[in-house]
């Protein structure tokens, strides 16, 4: 099984040495490396998990949100739904919305965080 699980991103030593247990196959081994579920074609398409930071891809004026706002995934609904919380810089919840995965994207290294006032 190991040759099918490993790919060029995974180290050659056993998983137990990397993450402390053998049931961590769904966790990335290093920074920004794929997880096991990403290695199987036609596998789970849900790429978000709890507490992932996401970027809003469209304006939601009724919630006071704009494209580019950052949120945190607080619930995952299969097959393609997410509950995302958007907070102000002080930590106050601005909005808690249910979105489709197409409405958000993962944070990228090229993203720059900015501050704006909410009405």
Secondary structure, 3 states (H helix, E strand, C coil): CHHHHCCCCCCCCCHHHHHCCCCCCCCCCCCCCCCHHHHCCCCCCCCCCCCCEEEECCCEHHHCECCCCEEEEEEEECCCEEEEEEECCCCCEEEEEEEEHHHEEECCCCCCCCCCCCC
